[in-house]
Amino acid sequence: MPVEGREQQKLIARVRRIRGQVDAIERSLSEKEHCADVLMLLANVRGGINSLMAEVLEDHIRLHMLTPEKEKTDSTELAEDLIDLVRAYLK
């Protein structure tokens, strides 16, 4: 994925935060913490993953679907490609 250096570093930082959150879930389960606390940690991870997915998906659309070559493509075909992409990754 050809992402600019600064953008790439932001994505890597997000992944590291998510990794820390997953580690916190593991610790919570090991220490038999309350279900509500574990659920909150899980929700935080899900939010982080969804945010990361949206960012990478947006980059993919901008870098690979909105190129000069694609400008000649029928807008219906481009829309179908985008729908397929969203369906594949946001299940």
mmCIF file as gemmi writes it, N, C-alpha and C atoms, coordinates in Angstrom:
data_model
loop_
_atom_site.group_PDB
_atom_site.id
_atom_site.type_symbol
_atom_site.label_atom_id
_atom_site.label_alt_id
_atom_site.label_comp_id
_atom_site.label_asym_id
_atom_site.label_entity_id
_atom_site.label_seq_id
_atom_site.pdbx_PDB_ins_code
_atom_site.Cartn_x
_atom_site.Cartn_y
_atom_site.Cartn_z
_atom_site.occupancy
_atom_site.B_iso_or_equiv
_atom_site.pdbx_formal_charge
_atom_site.auth_seq_id
_atom_site.auth_asym_id
_atom_site.pdbx_PDB_model_num
ATOM 1 N N . MET Axp A 1 ? 0.856 -1.175 0 1 0 ? 1 A 1
ATOM 2 C CA . MET Axp A 1 ? 0 0 0 1 0 ? 1 A 1
ATOM 3 C C . MET Axp A 1 ? 0.892 1.225 0 1 0 ? 1 A 1
ATOM 4 N N . PRO Axp A 2 ? 0.906 1.962 -1.076 1 0 ? 2 A 1
ATOM 5 C CA . PRO Axp A 2 ? 1.764 3.152 -1.141 1 0 ? 2 A 1
ATOM 6 C C . PRO Axp A 2 ? 1.169 4.325 -0.386 1 0 ? 2 A 1
ATOM 7 N N . VAL Axp A 3 ? 1.555 4.46 0.846 1 0 ? 3 A 1
ATOM 8 C CA . VAL Axp A 3 ? 1.057 5.552 1.683 1 0 ? 3 A 1
ATOM 9 C C . VAL Axp A 3 ? 2.241 6.448 2.021 1 0 ? 3 A 1
ATOM 10 N N . GLU Axp A 4 ? 1.992 7.745 2.075 1 0 ? 4 A 1
ATOM 11 C CA . GLU Axp A 4 ? 3.035 8.701 2.433 1 0 ? 4 A 1
ATOM 12 C C . GLU Axp A 4 ? 3.611 8.359 3.807 1 0 ? 4 A 1
ATOM 13 N N . GLY Axp A 5 ? 4.859 8.734 4.05 1 0 ? 5 A 1
ATOM 14 C CA . GLY Axp A 5 ? 5.546 8.408 5.293 1 0 ? 5 A 1
ATOM 15 C C . GLY Axp A 5 ? 4.789 8.828 6.542 1 0 ? 5 A 1
ATOM 16 N N . ARG Axp A 6 ? 4.298 10.051 6.559 1 0 ? 6 A 1
ATOM 17 C CA . ARG Axp A 6 ? 3.573 10.561 7.734 1 0 ? 6 A 1
ATOM 18 C C . ARG Axp A 6 ? 2.271 9.788 7.944 1 0 ? 6 A 1
ATOM 19 N N . GLU Axp A 7 ? 1.549 9.543 6.853 1 0 ? 7 A 1
ATOM 20 C CA . GLU Axp A 7 ? 0.292 8.782 6.94 1 0 ? 7 A 1
ATOM 21 C C . GLU Axp A 7 ? 0.569 7.361 7.4 1 0 ? 7 A 1
ATOM 22 N N . GLN Axp A 8 ? 1.623 6.768 6.885 1 0 ? 8 A 1
ATOM 23 C CA . GLN Axp A 8 ? 1.984 5.409 7.268 1 0 ? 8 A 1
ATOM 24 C C . GLN Axp A 8 ? 2.29 5.353 8.756 1 0 ? 8 A 1
ATOM 25 N N . GLN Axp A 9 ? 2.994 6.327 9.264 1 0 ? 9 A 1
ATOM 26 C CA . GLN Axp A 9 ? 3.322 6.359 10.696 1 0 ? 9 A 1
ATOM 27 C C . GLN Axp A 9 ? 2.057 6.491 11.548 1 0 ? 9 A 1
ATOM 28 N N . LYS Axp A 10 ? 1.084 7.27 11.07 1 0 ? 10 A 1
ATOM 29 C CA . LYS Axp A 10 ? -0.185 7.4 11.793 1 0 ? 10 A 1
ATOM 30 C C . LYS Axp A 10 ? -0.917 6.058 11.843 1 0 ? 10 A 1
ATOM 31 N N . LEU Axp A 11 ? -0.913 5.342 10.73 1 0 ? 11 A 1
ATOM 32 C CA . LEU Axp A 11 ? -1.575 4.035 10.697 1 0 ? 11 A 1
ATOM 33 C C . LEU Axp A 11 ? -0.874 3.045 11.623 1 0 ? 11 A 1
ATOM 34 N N . ILE Axp A 12 ? 0.44 3.061 11.615 1 0 ? 12 A 1
ATOM 35 C CA . ILE Axp A 12 ? 1.202 2.167 12.49 1 0 ? 12 A 1
ATOM 36 C C . ILE Axp A 12 ? 0.936 2.504 13.95 1 0 ? 12 A 1
ATOM 37 N N . ALA Axp A 13 ? 0.851 3.782 14.281 1 0 ? 13 A 1
ATOM 38 C CA . ALA Axp A 13 ? 0.537 4.188 15.654 1 0 ? 13 A 1
ATOM 39 C C . ALA Axp A 13 ? -0.842 3.671 16.059 1 0 ? 13 A 1
ATOM 40 N N . ARG Axp A 14 ? -1.805 3.713 15.145 1 0 ? 14 A 1
ATOM 41 C CA . ARG Axp A 14 ? -3.146 3.177 15.444 1 0 ? 14 A 1
ATOM 42 C C . ARG Axp A 14 ? -3.082 1.684 15.723 1 0 ? 14 A 1
ATOM 43 N N . VAL Axp A 15 ? -2.323 0.968 14.913 1 0 ? 15 A 1
ATOM 44 C CA . VAL Axp A 15 ? -2.191 -0.474 15.109 1 0 ? 15 A 1
ATOM 45 C C . VAL Axp A 15 ? -1.57 -0.763 16.471 1 0 ? 15 A 1
ATOM 46 N N . ARG Axp A 16 ? -0.602 0.012 16.86 1 0 ? 16 A 1
ATOM 47 C CA . ARG Axp A 16 ? 0.038 -0.196 18.168 1 0 ? 16 A 1
ATOM 48 C C . ARG Axp A 16 ? -0.931 0.079 19.316 1 0 ? 16 A 1
ATOM 49 N N . ARG Axp A 17 ? -1.783 1.107 19.142 1 0 ? 17 A 1
ATOM 50 C CA . ARG Axp A 17 ? -2.799 1.373 20.17 1 0 ? 17 A 1
ATOM 51 C C . ARG Axp A 17 ? -3.775 0.206 20.269 1 0 ? 17 A 1
ATOM 52 N N . ILE Axp A 18 ? -4.172 -0.302 19.124 1 0 ? 18 A 1
ATOM 53 C CA . ILE Axp A 18 ? -5.1 -1.449 19.106 1 0 ? 18 A 1
ATOM 54 C C . ILE Axp A 18 ? -4.441 -2.656 19.771 1 0 ? 18 A 1
ATOM 55 N N . ARG Axp A 19 ? -3.17 -2.881 19.476 1 0 ? 19 A 1
ATOM 56 C CA . ARG Axp A 19 ? -2.446 -3.993 20.103 1 0 ? 19 A 1
ATOM 57 C C . ARG Axp A 19 ? -2.443 -3.836 21.618 1 0 ? 19 A 1
ATOM 58 N N . GLY Axp A 20 ? -2.228 -2.629 22.101 1 0 ? 20 A 1
ATOM 59 C CA . GLY Axp A 20 ? -2.257 -2.375 23.542 1 0 ? 20 A 1
ATOM 60 C C . GLY Axp A 20 ? -3.634 -2.646 24.127 1 0 ? 20 A 1
ATOM 61 N N . GLN Axp A 21 ? -4.668 -2.29 23.382 1 0 ? 21 A 1
ATOM 62 C CA . GLN Axp A 21 ? -6.034 -2.55 23.852 1 0 ? 21 A 1
ATOM 63 C C . GLN Axp A 21 ? -6.315 -4.05 23.902 1 0 ? 21 A 1
ATOM 64 N N . VAL Axp A 22 ? -5.831 -4.786 22.91 1 0 ? 22 A 1
ATOM 65 C CA . VAL Axp A 22 ? -6.025 -6.241 22.908 1 0 ? 22 A 1
ATOM 66 C C . VAL Axp A 22 ? -5.27 -6.87 24.075 1 0 ? 22 A 1
ATOM 67 N N . ASP Axp A 23 ? -4.08 -6.376 24.351 1 0 ? 23 A 1
ATOM 68 C CA . ASP Axp A 23 ? -3.332 -6.861 25.518 1 0 ? 23 A 1
ATOM 69 C C . ASP Axp A 23 ? -4.107 -6.607 26.807 1 0 ? 23 A 1
ATOM 70 N N . ALA Axp A 24 ? -4.76 -5.462 26.887 1 0 ? 24 A 1
ATOM 71 C CA . ALA Axp A 24 ? -5.571 -5.141 28.072 1 0 ? 24 A 1
ATOM 72 C C . ALA Axp A 24 ? -6.741 -6.111 28.206 1 0 ? 24 A 1
ATOM 73 N N . ILE Axp A 25 ? -7.327 -6.515 27.09 1 0 ? 25 A 1
ATOM 74 C CA . ILE Axp A 25 ? -8.408 -7.507 27.136 1 0 ? 25 A 1
ATOM 75 C C . ILE Axp A 25 ? -7.873 -8.825 27.691 1 0 ? 25 A 1
ATOM 76 N N . GLU Axp A 26 ? -6.724 -9.245 27.198 1 0 ? 26 A 1
ATOM 77 C CA . GLU Axp A 26 ? -6.135 -10.493 27.681 1 0 ? 26 A 1
ATOM 78 C C . GLU Axp A 26 ? -5.869 -10.434 29.185 1 0 ? 26 A 1
ATOM 79 N N . ARG Axp A 27 ? -5.312 -9.309 29.65 1 0 ? 27 A 1
ATOM 80 C CA . ARG Axp A 27 ? -5.058 -9.167 31.089 1 0 ? 27 A 1
ATOM 81 C C . ARG Axp A 27 ? -6.36 -9.211 31.88 1 0 ? 27 A 1
ATOM 82 N N . SER Axp A 28 ? -7.378 -8.539 31.371 1 0 ? 28 A 1
ATOM 83 C CA . SER Axp A 28 ? -8.668 -8.509 32.065 1 0 ? 28 A 1
ATOM 84 C C . SER Axp A 28 ? -9.274 -9.901 32.175 1 0 ? 28 A 1
ATOM 85 N N . LEU Axp A 29 ? -9.168 -10.652 31.108 1 0 ? 29 A 1
ATOM 86 C CA . LEU Axp A 29 ? -9.703 -12.017 31.143 1 0 ? 29 A 1
ATOM 87 C C . LEU Axp A 29 ? -8.892 -12.902 32.087 1 0 ? 29 A 1
ATOM 88 N N . SER Axp A 30 ? -7.582 -12.733 32.067 1 0 ? 30 A 1
ATOM 89 C CA . SER Axp A 30 ? -6.715 -13.525 32.95 1 0 ? 30 A 1
ATOM 90 C C . SER Axp A 30 ? -6.975 -13.217 34.417 1 0 ? 30 A 1
ATOM 91 N N . GLU Axp A 31 ? -7.273 -11.954 34.692 1 0 ? 31 A 1
ATOM 92 C CA . GLU Axp A 31 ? -7.513 -11.523 36.07 1 0 ? 31 A 1
ATOM 93 C C . GLU Axp A 31 ? -8.978 -11.649 36.467 1 0 ? 31 A 1
ATOM 94 N N . LYS Axp A 32 ? -9.781 -12.218 35.57 1 0 ? 32 A 1
ATOM 95 C CA . LYS Axp A 32 ? -11.21 -12.46 35.822 1 0 ? 32 A 1
ATOM 96 C C . LYS Axp A 32 ? -11.943 -11.19 36.252 1 0 ? 32 A 1
ATOM 97 N N . GLU Axp A 33 ? -11.708 -10.121 35.5 1 0 ? 33 A 1
ATOM 98 C CA . GLU Axp A 33 ? -12.391 -8.864 35.777 1 0 ? 33 A 1
ATOM 99 C C . GLU Axp A 33 ? -13.857 -8.977 35.376 1 0 ? 33 A 1
ATOM 100 N N . HIS Axp A 34 ? -14.643 -7.999 35.804 1 0 ? 34 A 1
ATOM 101 C CA . HIS Axp A 34 ? -16.078 -8 35.515 1 0 ? 34 A 1
ATOM 102 C C . HIS Axp A 34 ? -16.337 -8.001 34.011 1 0 ? 34 A 1
ATOM 103 N N . CYS Axp A 35 ? -17.391 -8.678 33.63 1 0 ? 35 A 1
ATOM 104 C CA . CYS Axp A 35 ? -17.778 -8.77 32.218 1 0 ? 35 A 1
ATOM 105 C C . CYS Axp A 35 ? -17.974 -7.384 31.6 1 0 ? 35 A 1
ATOM 106 N N . ALA Axp A 36 ? -18.564 -6.478 32.355 1 0 ? 36 A 1
ATOM 107 C CA . ALA Axp A 36 ? -18.82 -5.13 31.835 1 0 ? 36 A 1
ATOM 108 C C . ALA Axp A 36 ? -17.512 -4.437 31.459 1 0 ? 36 A 1
ATOM 109 N N . ASP Axp A 37 ? -16.474 -4.636 32.254 1 0 ? 37 A 1
ATOM 110 C CA . ASP Axp A 37 ? -15.18 -4.033 31.954 1 0 ? 37 A 1
ATOM 111 C C . ASP Axp A 37 ? -14.571 -4.633 30.687 1 0 ? 37 A 1
ATOM 112 N N . VAL Axp A 38 ? -14.685 -5.954 30.555 1 0 ? 38 A 1
ATOM 113 C CA . VAL Axp A 38 ? -14.158 -6.631 29.365 1 0 ? 38 A 1
ATOM 114 C C . VAL Axp A 38 ? -14.932 -6.184 28.126 1 0 ? 38 A 1
ATOM 115 N N . LEU Axp A 39 ? -16.249 -6.08 28.255 1 0 ? 39 A 1
ATOM 116 C CA . LEU Axp A 39 ? -17.068 -5.633 27.125 1 0 ? 39 A 1
ATOM 117 C C . LEU Axp A 39 ? -16.693 -4.221 26.687 1 0 ? 39 A 1
ATOM 118 N N . MET Axp A 40 ? -16.4 -3.36 27.638 1 0 ? 40 A 1
ATOM 119 C CA . MET Axp A 40 ? -15.986 -1.99 27.298 1 0 ? 40 A 1
ATOM 120 C C . MET Axp A 40 ? -14.663 -2.013 26.54 1 0 ? 40 A 1
ATOM 121 N N . LEU Axp A 41 ? -13.734 -2.846 26.988 1 0 ? 41 A 1
ATOM 122 C CA . LEU Axp A 41 ? -12.456 -2.962 26.277 1 0 ? 41 A 1
ATOM 123 C C . LEU Axp A 41 ? -12.662 -3.509 24.864 1 0 ? 41 A 1
ATOM 124 N N . LEU Axp A 42 ? -13.536 -4.491 24.736 1 0 ? 42 A 1
ATOM 125 C CA . LEU Axp A 42 ? -13.84 -5.055 23.414 1 0 ? 42 A 1
ATOM 126 C C . LEU Axp A 42 ? -14.454 -3.997 22.491 1 0 ? 42 A 1
ATOM 127 N N . ALA Axp A 43 ? -15.348 -3.205 23.034 1 0 ? 43 A 1
ATOM 128 C CA . ALA Axp A 43 ? -15.975 -2.147 22.236 1 0 ? 43 A 1
ATOM 129 C C . ALA Axp A 43 ? -14.928 -1.129 21.774 1 0 ? 43 A 1
ATOM 130 N N . ASN Axp A 44 ? -13.969 -0.83 22.644 1 0 ? 44 A 1
ATOM 131 C CA . ASN Axp A 44 ? -12.893 0.104 22.281 1 0 ? 44 A 1
ATOM 132 C C . ASN Axp A 44 ? -12.051 -0.449 21.139 1 0 ? 44 A 1
ATOM 133 N N . VAL Axp A 45 ? -11.743 -1.752 21.201 1 0 ? 45 A 1
ATOM 134 C CA . VAL Axp A 45 ? -10.961 -2.377 20.139 1 0 ? 45 A 1
ATOM 135 C C . VAL Axp A 45 ? -11.745 -2.369 18.833 1 0 ? 45 A 1
ATOM 136 N N . ARG Axp A 46 ? -13.019 -2.705 18.924 1 0 ? 46 A 1
ATOM 137 C CA . ARG Axp A 46 ? -13.855 -2.709 17.725 1 0 ? 46 A 1
ATOM 138 C C . ARG Axp A 46 ? -13.881 -1.313 17.096 1 0 ? 46 A 1
ATOM 139 N N . GLY Axp A 47 ? -14.011 -0.287 17.909 1 0 ? 47 A 1
ATOM 140 C CA . GLY Axp A 47 ? -13.993 1.078 17.402 1 0 ? 47 A 1
ATOM 141 C C . GLY Axp A 47 ? -12.664 1.422 16.745 1 0 ? 47 A 1
ATOM 142 N N . GLY Axp A 48 ? -11.577 0.989 17.366 1 0 ? 48 A 1
ATOM 143 C CA . GLY Axp A 48 ? -10.25 1.243 16.797 1 0 ? 48 A 1
ATOM 144 C C . GLY Axp A 48 ? -10.055 0.532 15.471 1 0 ? 48 A 1
ATOM 145 N N . ILE Axp A 49 ? -10.492 -0.708 15.392 1 0 ? 49 A 1
ATOM 146 C CA . ILE Axp A 49 ? -10.39 -1.483 14.147 1 0 ? 49 A 1
ATOM 147 C C . ILE Axp A 49 ? -11.253 -0.842 13.063 1 0 ? 49 A 1
ATOM 148 N N . ASN Axp A 50 ? -12.481 -0.474 13.414 1 0 ? 50 A 1
ATOM 149 C CA . ASN Axp A 50 ? -13.372 0.155 12.43 1 0 ? 50 A 1
ATOM 150 C C . ASN Axp A 50 ? -12.776 1.458 11.903 1 0 ? 50 A 1
ATOM 151 N N . SER Axp A 51 ? -12.186 2.237 12.787 1 0 ? 51 A 1
ATOM 152 C CA . SER Axp A 51 ? -11.57 3.494 12.391 1 0 ? 51 A 1
ATOM 153 C C . SER Axp A 51 ? -10.376 3.251 11.463 1 0 ? 51 A 1
ATOM 154 N N . LEU Axp A 52 ? -9.556 2.264 11.811 1 0 ? 52 A 1
ATOM 155 C CA . LEU Axp A 52 ? -8.415 1.914 10.987 1 0 ? 52 A 1
ATOM 156 C C . LEU Axp A 52 ? -8.883 1.414 9.624 1 0 ? 52 A 1
ATOM 157 N N . MET Axp A 53 ? -9.905 0.572 9.612 1 0 ? 53 A 1
ATOM 158 C CA . MET Axp A 53 ? -10.455 0.048 8.36 1 0 ? 53 A 1
ATOM 159 C C . MET Axp A 53 ? -10.949 1.197 7.476 1 0 ? 53 A 1
ATOM 160 N N . ALA Axp A 54 ? -11.651 2.143 8.066 1 0 ? 54 A 1
ATOM 161 C CA . ALA Axp A 54 ? -12.164 3.278 7.301 1 0 ? 54 A 1
ATOM 162 C C . ALA Axp A 54 ? -11.024 4.09 6.694 1 0 ? 54 A 1
ATOM 163 N N . GLU Axp A 55 ? -9.978 4.299 7.457 1 0 ? 55 A 1
ATOM 164 C CA . GLU Axp A 55 ? -8.832 5.075 6.986 1 0 ? 55 A 1
ATOM 165 C C . GLU Axp A 55 ? -8.144 4.385 5.811 1 0 ? 55 A 1
ATOM 166 N N . VAL Axp A 56 ? -7.894 3.088 5.949 1 0 ? 56 A 1
ATOM 167 C CA . VAL Axp A 56 ? -7.216 2.345 4.885 1 0 ? 56 A 1
ATOM 168 C C . VAL Axp A 56 ? -8.115 2.243 3.652 1 0 ? 56 A 1
ATOM 169 N N . LEU Axp A 57 ? -9.403 2.051 3.873 1 0 ? 57 A 1
ATOM 170 C CA . LEU Axp A 57 ? -10.351 1.984 2.762 1 0 ? 57 A 1
ATOM 171 C C . LEU Axp A 57 ? -10.394 3.314 2.011 1 0 ? 57 A 1
ATOM 172 N N . GLU Axp A 58 ? -10.413 4.406 2.754 1 0 ? 58 A 1
ATOM 173 C CA . GLU Axp A 58 ? -10.404 5.732 2.128 1 0 ? 58 A 1
ATOM 174 C C . GLU Axp A 58 ? -9.131 5.933 1.306 1 0 ? 58 A 1
ATOM 175 N N . ASP Axp A 59 ? -7.991 5.533 1.877 1 0 ? 59 A 1
ATOM 176 C CA . ASP Axp A 59 ? -6.731 5.648 1.143 1 0 ? 59 A 1
ATOM 177 C C . ASP Axp A 59 ? -6.772 4.808 -0.135 1 0 ? 59 A 1
ATOM 178 N N . HIS Axp A 60 ? -7.319 3.605 -0.03 1 0 ? 60 A 1
ATOM 179 C CA . HIS Axp A 60 ? -7.408 2.732 -1.201 1 0 ? 60 A 1
ATOM 180 C C . HIS Axp A 60 ? -8.248 3.389 -2.293 1 0 ? 60 A 1
ATOM 181 N N . ILE Axp A 61 ? -9.376 3.938 -1.909 1 0 ? 61 A 1
ATOM 182 C CA . ILE Axp A 61 ? -10.252 4.587 -2.883 1 0 ? 61 A 1
ATOM 183 C C . ILE Axp A 61 ? -9.536 5.758 -3.546 1 0 ? 61 A 1
ATOM 184 N N . ARG Axp A 62 ? -8.905 6.592 -2.727 1 0 ? 62 A 1
ATOM 185 C CA . ARG Axp A 62 ? -8.227 7.77 -3.282 1 0 ? 62 A 1
ATOM 186 C C . ARG Axp A 62 ? -7.021 7.393 -4.152 1 0 ? 62 A 1
ATOM 187 N N . LEU Axp A 63 ? -6.249 6.387 -3.711 1 0 ? 63 A 1
ATOM 188 C CA . LEU Axp A 63 ? -5.011 6.053 -4.414 1 0 ? 63 A 1
ATOM 189 C C . LEU Axp A 63 ? -5.209 5.129 -5.606 1 0 ? 63 A 1
ATOM 190 N N . HIS Axp A 64 ? -6.222 4.275 -5.551 1 0 ? 64 A 1
ATOM 191 C CA . HIS Axp A 64 ? -6.352 3.253 -6.585 1 0 ? 64 A 1
ATOM 192 C C . HIS Axp A 64 ? -7.608 3.369 -7.433 1 0 ? 64 A 1
ATOM 193 N N . MET Axp A 65 ? -8.623 4.03 -6.927 1 0 ? 65 A 1
ATOM 194 C CA . MET Axp A 65 ? -9.863 4.116 -7.685 1 0 ? 65 A 1
ATOM 195 C C . MET Axp A 65 ? -10.048 5.494 -8.317 1 0 ? 65 A 1
ATOM 196 N N . LEU Axp A 66 ? -9.447 6.513 -7.747 1 0 ? 66 A 1
ATOM 197 C CA . LEU Axp A 66 ? -9.58 7.87 -8.281 1 0 ? 66 A 1
ATOM 198 C C . LEU Axp A 66 ? -8.282 8.297 -8.967 1 0 ? 66 A 1
ATOM 199 N N . THR Axp A 67 ? -7.843 7.49 -9.904 1 0 ? 67 A 1
ATOM 200 C CA . THR Axp A 67 ? -6.63 7.773 -10.649 1 0 ? 67 A 1
ATOM 201 C C . THR Axp A 67 ? -7.002 8.325 -12.023 1 0 ? 67 A 1
ATOM 202 N N . PRO Axp A 68 ? -6.055 8.963 -12.707 1 0 ? 68 A 1
ATOM 203 C CA . PRO Axp A 68 ? -6.365 9.484 -14.048 1 0 ? 68 A 1
ATOM 204 C C . PRO Axp A 68 ? -6.884 8.404 -15.006 1 0 ? 68 A 1
ATOM 205 N N . GLU Axp A 69 ? -6.352 7.17 -14.884 1 0 ? 69 A 1
ATOM 206 C CA . GLU Axp A 69 ? -6.832 6.089 -15.747 1 0 ? 69 A 1
ATOM 207 C C . GLU Axp A 69 ? -8.305 5.785 -15.477 1 0 ? 69 A 1
ATOM 208 N N . LYS Axp A 70 ? -8.697 5.881 -14.217 1 0 ? 70 A 1
ATOM 209 C CA . LYS Axp A 70 ? -10.07 5.568 -13.826 1 0 ? 70 A 1
ATOM 210 C C . LYS Axp A 70 ? -11.051 6.658 -14.244 1 0 ? 70 A 1
ATOM 211 N N . GLU Axp A 71 ? -10.544 7.873 -14.522 1 0 ? 71 A 1
ATOM 212 C CA . GLU Axp A 71 ? -11.44 8.956 -14.941 1 0 ? 71 A 1
ATOM 213 C C . GLU Axp A 71 ? -12.161 8.603 -16.235 1 0 ? 71 A 1
ATOM 214 N N . LYS Axp A 72 ? -11.541 7.747 -17.045 1 0 ? 72 A 1
ATOM 215 C CA . LYS Axp A 72 ? -12.143 7.336 -18.304 1 0 ? 72 A 1
ATOM 216 C C . LYS Axp A 72 ? -13.157 6.211 -18.101 1 0 ? 72 A 1
ATOM 217 N N . THR Axp A 73 ? -13.179 5.64 -16.899 1 0 ? 73 A 1
ATOM 218 C CA . THR Axp A 73 ? -14.075 4.544 -16.587 1 0 ? 73 A 1
ATOM 219 C C . THR Axp A 73 ? -15.492 5.065 -16.369 1 0 ? 73 A 1
ATOM 220 N N . ASP Axp A 74 ? -16.443 4.277 -16.79 1 0 ? 74 A 1
ATOM 221 C CA . ASP Axp A 74 ? -17.849 4.602 -16.589 1 0 ? 74 A 1
ATOM 222 C C . ASP Axp A 74 ? -18.12 4.753 -15.092 1 0 ? 74 A 1
ATOM 223 N N . SER Axp A 75 ? -18.845 5.796 -14.701 1 0 ? 75 A 1
ATOM 224 C CA . SER Axp A 75 ? -19.114 6.04 -13.281 1 0 ? 75 A 1
ATOM 225 C C . SER Axp A 75 ? -19.92 4.897 -12.663 1 0 ? 75 A 1
ATOM 226 N N . THR Axp A 76 ? -20.751 4.223 -13.448 1 0 ? 76 A 1
ATOM 227 C CA . THR Axp A 76 ? -21.505 3.081 -12.926 1 0 ? 76 A 1
ATOM 228 C C . THR Axp A 76 ? -20.558 1.945 -12.554 1 0 ? 76 A 1
ATOM 229 N N . GLU Axp A 77 ? -19.571 1.702 -13.392 1 0 ? 77 A 1
ATOM 230 C CA . GLU Axp A 77 ? -18.585 0.656 -13.111 1 0 ? 77 A 1
ATOM 231 C C . GLU Axp A 77 ? -17.77 1.003 -11.871 1 0 ? 77 A 1
ATOM 232 N N . LEU Axp A 78 ? -17.379 2.258 -11.749 1 0 ? 78 A 1
ATOM 233 C CA . LEU Axp A 78 ? -16.63 2.709 -10.585 1 0 ? 78 A 1
ATOM 234 C C . LEU Axp A 78 ? -17.474 2.565 -9.319 1 0 ? 78 A 1
ATOM 235 N N . ALA Axp A 79 ? -18.746 2.915 -9.398 1 0 ? 79 A 1
ATOM 236 C CA . ALA Axp A 79 ? -19.647 2.772 -8.251 1 0 ? 79 A 1
ATOM 237 C C . ALA Axp A 79 ? -19.787 1.3 -7.866 1 0 ? 79 A 1
ATOM 238 N N . GLU Axp A 80 ? -19.916 0.419 -8.844 1 0 ? 80 A 1
ATOM 239 C CA . GLU Axp A 80 ? -20.029 -1.021 -8.559 1 0 ? 80 A 1
ATOM 240 C C . GLU Axp A 80 ? -18.753 -1.539 -7.903 1 0 ? 80 A 1
ATOM 241 N N . ASP Axp A 81 ? -17.604 -1.081 -8.378 1 0 ? 81 A 1
ATOM 242 C CA . ASP Axp A 81 ? -16.332 -1.475 -7.756 1 0 ? 81 A 1
ATOM 243 C C . ASP Axp A 81 ? -16.283 -1.031 -6.299 1 0 ? 81 A 1
ATOM 244 N N . LEU Axp A 82 ? -16.737 0.183 -6.041 1 0 ? 82 A 1
ATOM 245 C CA . LEU Axp A 82 ? -16.737 0.719 -4.684 1 0 ? 82 A 1
ATOM 246 C C . LEU Axp A 82 ? -17.693 -0.067 -3.789 1 0 ? 82 A 1
ATOM 247 N N . ILE Axp A 83 ? -18.863 -0.383 -4.289 1 0 ? 83 A 1
ATOM 248 C CA . ILE Axp A 83 ? -19.835 -1.178 -3.525 1 0 ? 83 A 1
ATOM 249 C C . ILE Axp A 83 ? -19.255 -2.544 -3.195 1 0 ? 83 A 1
ATOM 250 N N . ASP Axp A 84 ? -18.621 -3.192 -4.179 1 0 ? 84 A 1
ATOM 251 C CA . ASP Axp A 84 ? -17.996 -4.501 -3.94 1 0 ? 84 A 1
ATOM 252 C C . ASP Axp A 84 ? -16.916 -4.4 -2.869 1 0 ? 84 A 1
ATOM 253 N N . LEU Axp A 85 ? -16.137 -3.339 -2.924 1 0 ? 85 A 1
ATOM 254 C CA . LEU Axp A 85 ? -15.065 -3.134 -1.953 1 0 ? 85 A 1
ATOM 255 C C . LEU Axp A 85 ? -15.628 -2.976 -0.545 1 0 ? 85 A 1
ATOM 256 N N . VAL Axp A 86 ? -16.644 -2.142 -0.408 1 0 ? 86 A 1
ATOM 257 C CA . VAL Axp A 86 ? -17.256 -1.917 0.905 1 0 ? 86 A 1
ATOM 258 C C . VAL Axp A 86 ? -17.875 -3.208 1.429 1 0 ? 86 A 1
ATOM 259 N N . ARG Axp A 87 ? -18.58 -3.929 0.591 1 0 ? 87 A 1
ATOM 260 C CA . ARG Axp A 87 ? -19.193 -5.193 1.029 1 0 ? 87 A 1
ATOM 261 C C . ARG Axp A 87 ? -18.15 -6.209 1.469 1 0 ? 87 A 1
ATOM 262 N N . ALA Axp A 88 ? -17.048 -6.27 0.754 1 0 ? 88 A 1
ATOM 263 C CA . ALA Axp A 88 ? -16.006 -7.248 1.071 1 0 ? 88 A 1
ATOM 264 C C . ALA Axp A 88 ? -15.332 -6.979 2.411 1 0 ? 88 A 1
ATOM 265 N N . TYR Axp A 89 ? -15.146 -5.712 2.735 1 0 ? 89 A 1
ATOM 266 C CA . TYR Axp A 89 ? -14.35 -5.383 3.917 1 0 ? 89 A 1
ATOM 267 C C . TYR Axp A 89 ? -15.143 -4.919 5.128 1 0 ? 89 A 1
ATOM 268 N N . LEU Axp A 90 ? -16.407 -4.628 4.962 1 0 ? 90 A 1
ATOM 269 C CA . LEU Axp A 90 ? -17.185 -4.151 6.104 1 0 ? 90 A 1
ATOM 270 C C . LEU Axp A 90 ? -18.309 -5.125 6.455 1 0 ? 90 A 1
ATOM 271 N N . LYS Axp A 91 ? -18.02 -6.393 6.4 1 0 ? 91 A 1
ATOM 272 C CA . LYS Axp A 91 ? -19.011 -7.418 6.779 1 0 ? 91 A 1
ATOM 273 C C . LYS Axp A 91 ? -19.094 -7.528 8.269 1 0 ? 91 A 1
